[in-house]
Amino acid sequence: LINTFVAPGFSVGALALQCKMRGVAVLLSSACAVIFAAADEFEAGALAETDEAKLRPLLLDDLDVKAPLRSLRSNGVTKSTGGESFLNSLMGMLVGWLLLPFSFALLMVNEQNHARMGSLISQAKASVKETPSKELDHQLDWELVSTSGVTTTSSSISDPDFVGNDNVEPKPRVENSVKLKRLLEIYQNVEKNKKDGEGSNERTTYWVEQEWCSSFVDSDGFQPENRGQSNPSLPGFAKDDGFDKTWYADKVDMGAYHIPKTLLESVDNWEGMGDWCYLEGRKDAPRVGDVRIKWSKCPCGPTSVVALQDDCGSFKPYRIISRLCVCSKSAEIEALRNAANLSDEDYEKTLDCPIPFVCCLCDLASRLLHTLGKAEVYYIRAGVMQGAAESMNEIEGREGCMAWCCRLTGWILMFASVMMIANPLVKLIQFIPFIGPFFASLLHMAVFLVAFVMTLLLSAVVIGIAYVLVRPLLTFSLAGIVCSVFVLGSKLLPHPDNPGAGDMDMTGVVTKLKLL
């Protein structure tokens, strides 16, 4: 009943509220509240059957030392979680109803973004100019250039939290490097869980282990029986994203060019500066709260850049512009300059759907893709010196790989959403005595196969429709060629009204082609 009424009830209730049918909306929301109240009673009844002996508080004698890691693992606490698992599947169903339309939007927006980037890269290939980095050519200001050289910097980079610490080796200070990165881990208590059984017999065992973590683990979220093994508060240097922190050189030059920080963010020729440094010196027997750190750097060296050259000897991104009103070279340069000077947020808004509140999922998908890879040509590669052709081929290859990854992600989201929508029915069947788990496993397998095939075909159809919509000229051209082939074939092949058409010799075929 919950699987049948809750999700449609929410959807119809929201629609009724938008249509100012407040009575219907109140009635549906009340019904959903009653169903959830019954679900809470069901959960309470399931938890009441929990074995009290397995819920006893964790004692120090229950701790077991695991060699050789010397981490502590508690024997754990076991709870009956059949009702909780069913309620989690209901919440997953609601999430699935949200993910399903988002997967459609992601596939559509990805094709649109792929078409835009294809057009931008084609335009970039036709307009890119190769220039040496030793001296500036101001005639190329606000044009796309490809240049290479050796990066240099006169500033040093250091980790201010540990550069003066005597226990740290090696010292986190580097010269002639583009950037410095710190990776920090803290030895913390982590709660683990394992589920056994199905339906009303489902049991979940919770226990605590100690391990190195690259983020803070909040022990307040542990089971009540495990909260005695709490984690200490974070030290000052680990707060404010201190686990993974990067510092940049004040100024990085490549010949006559200055490389901006926004472009240096893409440099990834990392070199390690040694193994982990243990602040407390307990490498083999760490304790909860111990800290270890590792640094890496990006040294200066050969570098290749493809970007828009500004009038200050630096680089800007080469972005998408509307070319409908561009009728001269000066107008194109002005449009490229205006687009390059936009902030990321403002530029992202120019790519959003122009119809507000209608394509909010498409805008969300567009911003997700913009986060993963911006719709611009702003390329840097450290460690090599290469020409424009090699750089543009690499840019095109990356964009194609990105498009296929997003297509795969859209299909996975669609498949996962269908599985999440059907999961409550599978969970409900598990509660049938004796035969429930068997039929639930069969149903789960059937749902898996149907969802796999259906979402694979559906995603292919969505990608095809999106391809047609974002490439109308190419689609109509291909359709015209296909239609011409069919018409030509119907004229040349045998037909009941013209049985001798298929028996023509080569001269007859040539004559008919001339007539056509």
C-alpha positions in Angstrom: 0.0 0.0 0.0 2.8 2.4 0.8 4.6 1.6 -2.5 1.3 2.2 -4.3 0.1 5.4 -2.7 2.9 7.5 -1.2 4.8 8.6 -4.3 1.7 9.2 -6.5 0.1 10.9 -3.5 2.9 13.4 -3.2 3.0 14.0 -6.9 -0.8 14.5 -7.2 -0.8 16.6 -4.0 1.8 18.9 -5.4 0.0 19.3 -8.7 -3.3 20.0 -6.8 -1.6 22.7 -4.7 -0.3 24.3 -7.9 -3.8 24.3 -9.4 -5.1 25.9 -6.1 -7.1 22.7 -5.2 -6.3 23.0 -1.6 -8.9 20.6 -0.4 -7.5 17.8 -2.5 -3.9 18.7 -1.5 -4.8 18.6 2.2 -6.7 15.2 1.8 -3.7 13.6 0.0 -1.1 14.9 2.5 -3.2 13.7 5.4 -3.5 10.2 3.8 0.3 10.1 3.3 0.8 11.2 6.9 -1.4 8.3 8.1 0.5 5.8 6.0 3.8 7.0 7.3 2.5 6.9 10.9 1.6 3.2 10.3 5.1 2.6 8.9 6.6 4.1 12.1 4.5 1.7 14.2 5.7 -1.1 12.0 9.3 -0.1 12.6 8.7 0.2 16.3 7.2 -3.3 16.4 10.2 -4.7 14.5 12.7 -3.1 16.8 10.8 -4.4 19.9 11.7 -7.9 18.9 15.4 -7.2 19.1 17.5 -9.6 21.2 18.4 -7.7 24.4 21.5 -9.7 25.0 22.9 -8.5 21.7 22.2 -4.9 22.6 24.3 -4.8 25.8 26.7 -1.8 26.1 30.1 -2.3 24.7 32.7 -3.2 27.3 36.4 -2.8 27.2 36.9 -6.6 27.4 35.1 -6.9 24.0 37.9 -5.1 22.2 40.1 -7.2 20.0 43.6 -6.2 18.9 44.1 -6.9 15.1 47.7 -7.5 14.2 49.7 -6.3 12.4 47.7 -3.1 11.9 47.1 -2.8 15.7 43.7 -1.3 15.1 40.9 -2.0 17.6 37.7 -3.6 16.5 34.7 -4.0 18.8 32.6 -7.2 18.8 29.7 -5.0 17.8 26.0 -4.8 18.4 23.3 -6.5 16.4 19.9 -5.1 15.8 16.7 -6.2 14.0 16.5 -3.8 11.0 13.8 -5.4 8.8 11.3 -2.5 9.3 14.1 0.1 8.9 15.2 -1.5 5.7 11.7 -1.4 4.3 11.4 2.3 5.2 14.8 3.0 3.6 13.5 1.3 0.4 10.5 3.7 0.4 12.8 6.7 0.7 14.9 5.2 -2.0 11.8 4.9 -4.2 11.1 8.6 -3.8 14.7 9.4 -4.7 14.3 7.1 -7.7 11.3 9.1 -8.9 13.5 12.2 -8.8 16.5 10.5 -10.4 14.5 9.2 -13.4 13.6 12.6 -15.0 17.1 13.9 -14.0 18.7 11.1 -16.0 16.7 12.1 -19.1 17.8 15.7 -18.6 21.4 14.7 -18.2 21.4 12.7 -21.4 19.7 15.6 -23.3 21.9 18.3 -21.9 25.1 16.2 -22.5 24.2 15.9 -26.2 23.6 19.6 -26.4 26.9 20.3 -24.6 28.7 17.8 -26.9 27.3 19.6 -30.0 28.4 23.0 -28.6 31.8 21.9 -27.8 32.2 20.2 -31.2 31.3 23.5 -32.9 33.6 25.4 -30.6 36.6 23.0 -31.2 36.0 23.2 -35.0 36.1 26.9 -34.8 39.2 26.8 -32.6 41.0 24.6 -35.1 40.3 27.0 -37.9 41.3 30.1 -36.0 44.2 29.1 -33.7 47.5 30.8 -34.3 50.9 29.4 -33.3 53.2 31.9 -31.7 56.5 31.7 -29.7 56.4 32.4 -26.0 59.7 34.5 -26.0 58.0 37.7 -27.1 54.5 39.0 -27.3 52.7 39.8 -30.6 50.0 42.3 -29.7 48.4 41.8 -33.1 47.2 38.5 -31.7 45.4 40.2 -28.7 42.1 38.5 -28.0 42.7 35.8 -30.5 43.2 32.1 -29.9 46.9 31.2 -29.7 48.9 28.1 -29.2 52.3 28.6 -27.5 54.9 26.5 -25.6 57.9 27.2 -23.4 59.5 26.7 -20.0 57.7 28.0 -16.9 59.6 29.8 -14.3 58.9 31.5 -11.0 61.0 33.5 -8.5 58.8 32.8 -5.5 58.9 29.9 -3.1 55.8 28.0 -1.7 55.5 26.6 1.8 52.9 25.1 4.1 52.5 27.7 6.8 51.1 25.2 9.3 54.2 23.0 9.3 57.1 24.8 7.8 58.4 25.7 11.3 57.6 22.3 12.9 60.8 20.5 14.0 59.1 17.1 13.9 58.3 17.4 10.2 60.7 16.0 7.6 61.0 16.9 4.7 60.3 20.6 5.3 57.2 21.7 3.2 59.0 24.4 1.3 59.7 24.3 -2.5 61.5 26.5 -5.0 60.8 26.8 -8.7 57.5 25.0 -8.5 54.0 26.0 -9.7 52.1 24.7 -6.7 52.3 22.7 -3.5 49.7 20.3 -2.1 49.2 18.8 1.3 47.4 15.5 2.0 46.5 15.0 5.7 45.0 12.0 7.4 43.9 11.4 11.0 43.6 8.1 12.7 39.9 7.8 13.7 37.1 5.5 14.9 34.9 4.4 12.0 31.7 2.5 12.5 31.1 -0.4 10.1 28.0 -2.5 9.5 27.0 -5.8 8.0 23.5 -7.0 7.2 22.4 -10.6 7.4 19.0 -12.2 6.7 16.1 -10.9 4.7 12.7 -9.5 5.4 11.6 -9.7 9.1 14.7 -11.7 9.8 17.1 -9.0 8.7 19.8 -8.2 11.3 22.5 -5.6 11.1 25.7 -5.8 13.1 27.5 -2.6 13.9 31.1 -2.4 15.1 33.9 0.1 15.3 37.3 0.0 13.7 40.2 2.4 13.7 41.7 3.5 10.4 43.4 6.4 8.7 40.8 8.9 7.2 41.2 11.9 4.9 38.1 13.6 6.3 36.5 14.0 9.7 34.4 11.2 11.0 31.6 12.4 13.3 31.2 9.8 16.1 27.9 11.4 17.2 26.3 9.5 14.3 27.4 6.1 15.7 24.9 3.7 17.3 24.2 4.6 21.0 26.1 1.5 22.1 29.3 2.6 20.2 29.3 6.3 21.0 31.7 5.6 23.9 34.4 5.3 21.2 34.3 8.9 20.2 36.7 10.8 18.0 38.6 13.9 19.3 37.9 17.3 17.8 39.9 18.4 14.8 43.2 20.3 15.3 43.3 23.8 14.0 45.3 23.0 10.9 42.8 20.4 9.8 39.8 22.7 9.8 38.5 24.7 6.8 39.3 22.0 4.2 42.8 21.5 5.8 42.9 17.8 4.9 43.5 18.5 1.2 45.0 22.0 0.6 46.9 23.6 -2.3 49.2 26.7 -2.4 50.2 28.4 -5.6 53.3 30.4 -6.6 52.7 34.2 -6.5 53.7 34.6 -10.2 54.4 32.0 -12.9 55.9 33.1 -16.2 56.4 31.3 -19.5 58.7 33.5 -21.6 56.9 36.8 -22.1 53.6 35.4 -20.9 52.1 35.4 -17.4 50.1 32.2 -16.6 47.0 33.0 -14.4 46.0 30.9 -11.4 42.8 29.8 -13.1 44.9 28.0 -15.8 47.4 26.7 -13.2 44.6 24.8 -11.5 44.7 22.3 -14.4 48.4 21.6 -14.1 48.8 18.0 -12.8 52.4 16.9 -13.1 52.6 16.1 -9.4 55.9 14.8 -7.9 56.0 13.3 -4.4 58.2 14.8 -1.7 58.7 11.7 0.3 56.6 9.2 2.3 54.1 9.9 5.0 55.3 12.0 7.9 53.9 10.9 11.3 53.7 13.9 13.7 53.6 11.7 16.8 56.1 9.2 15.5 53.8 6.2 16.0 54.0 4.7 12.5 53.5 1.1 13.6 51.2 1.6 16.6 49.0 4.7 15.9 46.4 5.9 18.4 43.1 7.7 17.8 43.9 11.3 17.0 47.3 10.7 15.5 48.1 12.7 12.3 50.2 11.9 9.2 50.9 14.2 6.3 52.3 13.9 2.8 53.3 16.7 0.4 53.6 16.8 -3.4 54.6 19.6 -5.8 54.3 20.5 -9.5 57.7 21.6 -10.7 58.3 24.2 -13.4 59.3 22.9 -16.8 58.2 22.6 -20.4 54.6 23.6 -20.9 52.1 24.0 -23.7 49.1 26.3 -23.7 46.1 26.9 -26.0 44.0 29.9 -24.8 42.9 33.3 -25.7 45.7 35.9 -25.5 44.6 39.1 -23.7 46.1 42.5 -24.0 48.1 42.2 -20.8 50.4 39.3 -21.8 48.2 36.6 -20.1 45.6 34.1 -21.0 41.8 33.9 -21.0 39.3 31.1 -21.9 38.1 30.8 -25.5 34.3 30.5 -25.0 31.1 30.0 -27.0 29.7 33.2 -28.5 26.6 33.9 -30.7 27.9 34.3 -34.2 24.5 35.4 -35.7 25.3 39.1 -35.3 29.1 38.8 -35.8 29.7 40.3 -39.3 33.4 41.5 -38.9 36.7 40.5 -37.3 36.5 43.4 -34.8 33.0 42.3 -33.8 34.2 38.7 -33.2 37.1 39.9 -31.1 34.8 42.1 -29.0 32.4 39.2 -28.5 35.3 36.9 -27.5 36.7 39.4 -25.1 33.3 40.0 -23.4 32.7 36.3 -23.0 36.2 35.7 -21.6 35.8 38.4 -19.0 32.6 36.9 -17.6 32.8 35.1 -14.3 32.1 31.3 -14.4 28.7 31.9 -12.9 27.7 34.5 -15.4 29.0 32.5 -18.3 27.2 29.4 -17.1 23.9 31.4 -17.0 24.3 32.2 -20.7 24.2 28.5 -21.5 21.1 27.8 -19.3 17.7 27.1 -20.8 15.9 30.5 -21.7 12.6 29.2 -20.3 12.6 29.7 -16.5 11.2 27.1 -14.1 10.4 24.8 -17.0 13.8 23.2 -17.6 15.1 23.3 -14.0 16.4 19.8 -14.3 18.2 20.6 -17.5 19.8 23.6 -15.8 20.9 21.4 -12.9 22.4 18.9 -15.4 24.0 21.8 -17.3 25.7 23.1 -14.1 26.8 19.6 -13.2 28.5 19.2 -16.6 30.0 22.7 -16.3 31.5 21.7 -13.0 33.1 18.6 -14.5 34.3 20.3 -17.6 33.6 23.9 -18.7 32.4 24.6 -22.3 35.5 26.4 -23.3 39.0 26.0 -24.7 41.4 26.7 -21.9 44.2 24.2 -22.2 47.5 23.7 -20.4 49.8 20.7 -20.3 52.9 20.5 -18.2 55.9 18.4 -19.1 55.7 18.7 -22.9 56.2 21.2 -25.7 53.9 20.6 -28.6 52.2 22.4 -31.4 48.7 23.5 -32.0 47.6 20.3 -33.9 48.7 18.0 -31.1 47.1 20.2 -28.5 43.8 20.5 -30.3 43.6 16.8 -31.0 44.1 16.2 -27.2 41.3 18.7 -26.4 39.0 17.0 -28.9 39.8 13.6 -27.4 39.1 14.7 -23.9 35.8 16.2 -24.9 34.7 13.0 -26.7 35.7 10.9 -23.7 33.8 13.3 -21.4 30.7 13.0 -23.6 30.8 9.1 -23.5 31.3 9.1 -19.7 28.3 11.3 -19.3 26.2 9.1 -21.5 27.2 6.1 -19.4 26.4 8.0 -16.2 23.0 9.0 -17.5 22.2 5.4 -18.3 23.4 4.2 -14.9 21.2 6.8 -13.2 18.3 5.7 -15.2 18.9 2.1 -14.4 19.5 2.8 -10.7 16.3 4.9 -10.5 14.1 2.0 -11.9 15.7 -0.4 -9.5 15.1 1.9 -6.6 11.4 2.4 -7.6 10.8 -1.4 -7.7 12.8 -2.1 -4.5 10.0 -1.6 -2.0 7.9 -4.3 -3.7 10.9 -6.7 -3.4 11.4 -5.8 0.2 7.7 -6.3 0.9 7.6 -9.8 -0.5 10.6 -10.8 1.7 8.2 -10.5 4.7 6.1 -13.5 3.5 7.0 -16.4 5.7 9.0 -19.3 4.3 8.6 -18.6 0.6 9.1 -14.8 0.8 12.9 -14.6 0.4 12.9 -17.1 -2.5 10.3 -15.2 -4.5 11.9 -11.9 -3.6 15.2 -13.0 -5.1 13.4 -14.2 -8.3 11.6 -10.9 -8.5 14.8 -8.9 -7.9 16.5 -10.8 -10.8 13.5 -10.2 -13.1 13.4 -6.5 -12.3 17.2 -6.3 -12.8 17.0 -7.9 -16.3 13.9 -5.8 -17.4 15.4 -2.6 -16.0 18.8 -3.3 -17.7 17.3 -3.9 -21.2 14.6 -1.2 -20.9 16.9 1.6 -19.7 19.5 0.6 -22.3 17.0 1.0 -25.1 15.4 4.1 -23.6 18.7 5.9 -23.1 19.7 5.1 -26.7 16.3 6.6 -27.9 16.8 9.7 -25.7 20.4 10.2 -27.0 19.1 9.7 -30.6 16.4 12.3 -30.2 18.8 14.7 -28.5 21.3 14.2 -31.3 18.6 15.1 -33.9 17.4 18.2 -32.0 20.8 19.7 -31.4 22.1 18.9 -35.0 19.1 19.7 -37.2 21.1 20.7 -40.3 23.2 17.6 -40.2 20.2 15.4 -39.5 18.2 16.9 -42.4 21.2 16.5 -44.7 21.6 12.8 -43.8 17.8 12.3 -44.1 17.9 13.8 -47.6 20.8 11.6 -48.6 19.0 8.5 -47.3 15.7 9.5 -49.1 17.6 10.1 -52.3 19.2 6.6 -52.1 15.8 5.0 -51.5 14.2 6.9 -54.4 17.1 6.0 -56.7 16.9 2.4 -55.7 13.2 2.3 -56.3 13.7 3.6 -59.9 16.5 1.1 -60.7 15.3 -2.1 -58.9 12.5 -4.3 -60.4 9.0 -3.2 -59.8 5.6 -4.9 -60.7 4.7 -1.9 -62.9 8.2 -2.0 -64.5 9.4 -5.6 -64.5 12.3 -4.9 -66.9 13.9 -2.3 -64.6 16.2 -4.8 -63.0 17.3 -6.3 -66.3 18.9 -3.1 -67.7 22.4 -3.2 -68.8 25.0 -0.6 -67.7 24.1 1.7 -70.6 20.5 1.7 -69.5 21.5 2.5 -65.9 23.7 5.4 -67.0 20.9 6.8 -69.3 18.4 6.6 -66.4 20.7 8.3 -64.0 21.2 11.1 -66.5 17.4 11.5 -66.8 17.1 11.6 -63.0 
